[in-house]
Amino acid sequence: MPSTVIAHTNYDAAKKILRVTFLSGSVYEYKNVEEQVYADYKKAFSKGIFLNQNIKGKYAYQKIK
């Protein structure tokens, strides 16, 4: 299902960085995200809900733009 807030995501398994680009144009990188968490994120019906419940507030992040 397409997200109403997330445009796309990229995951760098070697660095364990999840990059999320929102429809607003904001880009965030979440650090030390385990590969299994990313796999679960990809399977989630709602990417936004999964992000809010399982990633935000649990992983260090940096706003890129």
Secondary structure as a PSIPRED ss2 file (coil, helix, strand):
# PSIPRED VFORMAT (PSIPRED V4.0)

   1 M C   1.000  0.000  0.000
   2 P C   1.000  0.000  0.000
   3 S C   1.000  0.000  0.000
   4 T C   1.000  0.000  0.000
   5 V C   1.000  0.000  0.000
   6 I E   0.000  0.000  1.000
   7 A E   0.000  0.000  1.000
   8 H E   0.000  0.000  1.000
   9 T E   0.000  0.000  1.000
  10 N E   0.000  0.000  1.000
  11 Y E   0.000  0.000  1.000
  12 D E   0.000  0.000  1.000
  13 A C   1.000  0.000  0.000
  14 A C   1.000  0.000  0.000
  15 K C   1.000  0.000  0.000
  16 K C   1.000  0.000  0.000
  17 I E   0.000  0.000  1.000
  18 L E   0.000  0.000  1.000
  19 R E   0.000  0.000  1.000
  20 V E   0.000  0.000  1.000
  21 T E   0.000  0.000  1.000
  22 F E   0.000  0.000  1.000
  23 L C   1.000  0.000  0.000
  24 S C   1.000  0.000  0.000
  25 G C   1.000  0.000  0.000
  26 S C   1.000  0.000  0.000
  27 V E   0.000  0.000  1.000
  28 Y E   0.000  0.000  1.000
  29 E E   0.000  0.000  1.000
  30 Y E   0.000  0.000  1.000
  31 K E   0.000  0.000  1.000
  32 N C   1.000  0.000  0.000
  33 V C   1.000  0.000  0.000
  34 E C   1.000  0.000  0.000
  35 E H   0.000  1.000  0.000
  36 Q H   0.000  1.000  0.000
  37 V H   0.000  1.000  0.000
  38 Y H   0.000  1.000  0.000
  39 A H   0.000  1.000  0.000
  40 D H   0.000  1.000  0.000
  41 Y H   0.000  1.000  0.000
  42 K H   0.000  1.000  0.000
  43 K H   0.000  1.000  0.000
  44 A C   1.000  0.000  0.000
  45 F C   1.000  0.000  0.000
  46 S C   1.000  0.000  0.000
  47 K H   0.000  1.000  0.000
  48 G H   0.000  1.000  0.000
  49 I H   0.000  1.000  0.000
  50 F H   0.000  1.000  0.000
  51 L H   0.000  1.000  0.000
  52 N H   0.000  1.000  0.000
  53 Q H   0.000  1.000  0.000
  54 N H   0.000  1.000  0.000
  55 I C   1.000  0.000  0.000
  56 K C   1.000  0.000  0.000
  57 G C   1.000  0.000  0.000
  58 K C   1.000  0.000  0.000
  59 Y C   1.000  0.000  0.000
  60 A C   1.000  0.000  0.000
  61 Y E   0.000  0.000  1.000
  62 Q E   0.000  0.000  1.000
  63 K E   0.000  0.000  1.000
  64 I C   1.000  0.000  0.000
  65 K C   1.000  0.000  0.000
